């Protein structure tokens, strides 16, 4: 066996054929259409394969991204398309490709890695933990209100610049180019809903579906709350079916408004997260704490142990899972550990940090 390693240019067709036959056996399109950035030539060196006699046996891909947040910029690694051929499973090949992807992410200077899966125990063995704050809102009834006199369109044939303008207004988002937005608009099996005012200005957008994934889920949206409410009302009336709206936990105004319309809200996790660069991540969070006026935040790692607290009140743990949950939530630190009142108040001001990856960027 050879690898894990990045594929050669000449091997890309066989890699894609392997992925399509194993992950999209009945698909009407290639997986490369669903993940145009992850499988671009620019990201080829972040793909990992194991081969034998020129046959691909296992695959994983990692995609570095820059995430903008109120706490600063974070470089993260999205991990996905992990698969081993049926006849070569239970040999540790997927673990090897994942570990190689994480090594590549560390080489890129990524602060942490994130993935989306229901194989929790498998990924916990590699140090991942469920974390982050995701709210699911079930759009199962007609709603009213919102911004008036909007015109709605159900089509992806719109200028990517218009989508990009609203997308860029999010306080927590990955840094994208207009060209990347253009490629996302071409992803098959995606429904693009938009709301426009009388001047022809895009006021809100919502994206449902992404190839074989996220059907029935609005996984990305942009615009002010009144325009979004009107757009969601239009989607419900036009589709006449239940649709789940995925919302970052920090989008409190939207969540509160949808609750007022009687919609059911369920709180969950963003994904499974693993810290890759502890020193760099802790440094950024402490810098953020100082910007909030917190000068004595304790967030350090030494000899496999983690120190978290404020002043002389410090929580000690050797579990990276504890640290991931404290930093990314969804609970506040005071809900995870019995800190004294003063320390809890300090930590709750800083943590968890607002972190989000929109559906188009999932890997």
C-alpha positions, -999 to +999 in steps of 0.1 A: +000+000+000+011+036-007+000+066+014-016+084+029-004+110+004-017+137-019-028+124-054-008+131-085-025+152-112-029+120-133-046+103-104-074+128-099-099+111-124-095+078-106-099+095-072-132+112-083-144+080-098-137+063-064-156+090-045-186+090-069-189+052-068-186+050-030-203+082-019-227+090-048-235+056-064-269+067-076-261+104-080-269+124-111-237+145-107-202+141-094-193+149-058-169+176-072-200+196-082-212+196-046-178+206-031-162+228-058-136+244-035-125+213-016-119+194-049-104+223-068-069+221-082-058+247-056-068+222-028-053+191-044-024+189-020-049+187+009-065+155-004-052+123+011-055+088-005-042+053+001-036+032-030-025-003-039-017-013-075-030+020-088-063+014-071-077+040-046-086+023-013-093+052+011-098+089+009-102+121+030-099+158+022-093+188+044-100+224+034-084+253+052-107+283+058-104+317+075-133+324+099-142+360+108-156+364+143-159+392+170-131+374+187-108+378+157-098+357+127-094+319+131-078+296+106-098+263+106-098+230+087-129+215+074-126+177+071-148+155+050-154+129+023-138+102+045-144+068+029-127+034+025-136+008-001-159-019+013-134-047+010-106-028+028-126-015+058-116-023+095-079-020+087-074+015+100-072+031+066-097+059+073-079+067+105-046+071+086-061+094+060-077+115+087-045+118+107-026+128+075-052+154+068-048+168+103-011+169+098-016+189+066-040+213+085-014+218+112+012+226+085-012+253+072-014+268+107-050+259+114-062+266+149-087+237+150-105+212+127-142+206+123-163+179+107-199+168+104-208+132+112-229+109+133-200+086+140-193+102+173-174+074+190-151+069+160-140+105+159-138+109+197-110+084+196-091+109+175-098+138+199-129+153+183-158+165+204-193+178+198-192+215+203-204+248+190-240+262+190-265+254+163-302+262+165-327+243+143-360+260+136-389+240+121-408+259+095-440+238+097-467+264+094-475+296+076-461+327+092-469+364+086-452+397+091-418+409+081-409+435+055-437+445+031-437+449-007-410+425-015-407+405-047-396+369-044-376+347-068-369+310-067-338+307-089-301+305-087-296+326-118-287+358-099-255+378-097-231+364-071-222+399-061-257+404-047-254+373-025-219+381-015-229+416-003-254+402+021-233+373+031-204+396+040-226+414+066-226+384+089-205+390+120-193+353+120-185+339+086-158+324+065-139+347+041-151+340+006-144+355-028-172+364-053-159+337-075-164+311-048-199+323-043-205+320-081-193+283-079-216+277-049-246+290-069-239+262-094-241+234-069-267+209-081-299+202-062-298+236-044-328+258-041-320+295-040-347+318-027-343+356-028-363+387-018-360+420-036-373+455-029-389+479-055-355+493-064-341+459-074-319+455-043-315+421-028-329+422+007-326+386+018-316+352+005-319+315+016-302+284+004-318+249+007-300+217-002-265+210-014-262+181-038-271+149-020-270+167+014-292+191+034-324+185+014-352+202+034-327+223+053-321+260+048-284+260+057-274+294+046-292+328+046-285+365+047-304+398+052-321+417+079-346+399+102-378+415+087-368+406+052-359+371+062-392+365+079-410+376+047-388+353+027-393+323+050-431+330+048-429+329+010-409+297+011-434+280+033-463+291+011-446+282-021-432+248-010-461+237+013-438+213+032-418+213+064-384+229+061-358+233+089-339+266+092-304+262+106-294+292+126-262+301+146-267+303+183-256+339+184-283+350+159-305+358+189-328+384+171-338+359+144-342+330+168-364+352+191-385+364+162-391+329+148-401+317+183-426+346+185-442+331+154-447+298+173-420+279+155-404+250+173-367+256+182-342+229+190-307+237+202-278+215+191-241+214+181-223+230+152-201+199+146-172+179+160-142+200+168-105+192+176-079+217+186-048+217+164-028+246+176-034+251+213-009+280+218-022+300+189-058+295+197-054+303+234-034+335+225-062+347+202-088+341+229-067+359+256-063+388+232-101+389+227-105+388+265-083+418+270-104+437+244-134+430+267-115+443+297-107+409+311-070+412+320-065+381+342-080+353+320-061+320+325-060+298+295-028+278+292-015+243+284+015+227+299+026+190+300-007+177+287-027+196+313-049+226+307-054+255+331-086+276+327-099+303+350-093+339+361-068+353+385-059+327+412-091+306+406-081+279+381-097+248+368-072+220+359-080+192+334-061+168+312-091+164+289-090+182+257-127+175+253-134+197+284-114+225+268-133+222+235-166+224+253-155+254+273-142+273+243-169+266+218-199+258+239-228+255+234-231+259+272-215+287+291-185+278+312-206+283+344-229+255+331-201+231+325-180+234+356-187+246+392-165+278+391-168+303+419-192+331+411-165+357+403-146+334+380-178+321+363-188+357+356-154+364+340-154+333+319-190+337+308-180+372+294-154+357+272-165+321+264-179+304+244-166+322+214-191+327+185-181+302+159-200+292+127-194+275+094-222+280+068-236+251+049-220+260+016-186+258+032-192+224+048-169+197+036 
